[in-house]
């Protein structure tokens, strides 16, 4: 239980998560300054606050509360040595099938329950949301539809990073050499 709580806390407090919330809030306010959050820095702050509250609530219920109640492992477990097709299937079904704390297969209650629960809670305090049944149902199914994105990234991004890493270091060395070359005094000085 404590480990699940720490996992939820770290997911919310992760600097990349916080930057993502701030970035998407800025884009959203810039694209629609007449939203319920308002224009400018104040609108960005309100949207960022609501987004952070939603994220914290989803992590609390989806990573800590529901997995603790159902004894579910909230983590995604990669299959780096499996064939690509099997890895894709594994990532796609993770939203519906998870692992019990003992490693046995079980329904992914955390995901299946968390989307409707979180959308109903969001209906209580997030401005500008359609709070009727069709709007809430649409958001729930959109959550289910986009759920595989995280597991797919978790499954394949480390493999991509291994291959790209060498090229990035090589490109960085070239850029460093160019920067050093342009910083050298010219003969006309």
ChimeraX attribute file (.defattr): number of C-alpha atoms within 10 A of each C-alpha:
attribute: neighborCount
match mode: 1-to-1
recipient: residues
	/A:1	13
	/A:2	9
	/A:3	11
	/A:4	21
	/A:5	18
	/A:6	14
	/A:7	18
	/A:8	24
	/A:9	16
	/A:10	13
	/A:11	18
	/A:12	20
	/A:13	13
	/A:14	12
	/A:15	11
	/A:16	11
	/A:17	15
	/A:18	16
	/A:19	11
	/A:20	13
	/A:21	18
	/A:22	19
	/A:23	13
	/A:24	15
	/A:25	21
	/A:26	20
	/A:27	12
	/A:28	17
	/A:29	24
	/A:30	17
	/A:31	11
	/A:32	13
	/A:33	15
	/A:34	11
	/A:35	15
	/A:36	15
	/A:37	21
	/A:38	17
	/A:39	19
	/A:40	12
	/A:41	12
	/A:42	12
	/A:43	21
	/A:44	23
	/A:45	18
	/A:46	17
	/A:47	25
	/A:48	22
	/A:49	15
	/A:50	19
	/A:51	18
	/A:52	18
	/A:53	16
	/A:54	18
	/A:55	18
	/A:56	17
	/A:57	19
	/A:58	24
	/A:59	23
	/A:60	22
	/A:61	21
	/A:62	24
	/A:63	27
	/A:64	24
	/A:65	19
	/A:66	19
	/A:67	24
	/A:68	20
	/A:69	11
	/A:70	15
	/A:71	16
	/A:72	25
	/A:73	22
	/A:74	23
	/A:75	14
	/A:76	17
	/A:77	15
	/A:78	16
	/A:79	15
	/A:80	12
	/A:81	8
	/A:82	11
	/A:83	9
	/A:84	13
	/A:85	8
	/A:86	12
	/A:87	18
	/A:88	17
	/A:89	12
	/A:90	22
	/A:91	24
	/A:92	19
	/A:93	14
	/A:94	21
	/A:95	22
	/A:96	16
	/A:97	17
	/A:98	24
	/A:99	19
	/A:100	17
	/A:101	15
	/A:102	9
	/A:103	10
	/A:104	10
	/A:105	12
	/A:106	16
	/A:107	16
	/A:108	23
	/A:109	20
	/A:110	26
	/A:111	25
	/A:112	17
	/A:113	14
	/A:114	23
	/A:115	23
	/A:116	18
	/A:117	16
	/A:118	18
	/A:119	22
	/A:120	17
	/A:121	14
	/A:122	19
	/A:123	16
	/A:124	10
	/A:125	12
	/A:126	18
	/A:127	14
	/A:128	10
	/A:129	15
	/A:130	13
	/A:131	16
	/A:132	10
	/A:133	10
	/A:134	10
	/A:135	13
	/A:136	19
	/A:137	16
	/A:138	13
	/A:139	17
	/A:140	20
	/A:141	13
	/A:142	12
	/A:143	17
	/A:144	16
	/A:145	12
	/A:146	11
	/A:147	19
	/A:148	20
	/A:149	12
	/A:150	14
	/A:151	22
	/A:152	19
	/A:153	13
	/A:154	15
	/A:155	21
	/A:156	17
	/A:157	12
	/A:158	13
	/A:159	12
	/A:160	11
	/A:161	12
	/A:162	10
	/A:163	11
	/A:164	12
	/A:165	11
	/A:166	11
	/A:167	12
	/A:168	12
	/A:169	11
	/A:170	12
	/A:171	12
	/A:172	12
	/A:173	12
	/A:174	12
	/A:175	12
	/A:176	12
	/A:177	12
	/A:178	11
	/A:179	11
	/A:180	10
	/A:181	11
	/A:182	10
	/A:183	9
	/A:184	8
	/A:185	8
	/A:186	8
	/A:187	5
	/A:188	4
	/A:189	4
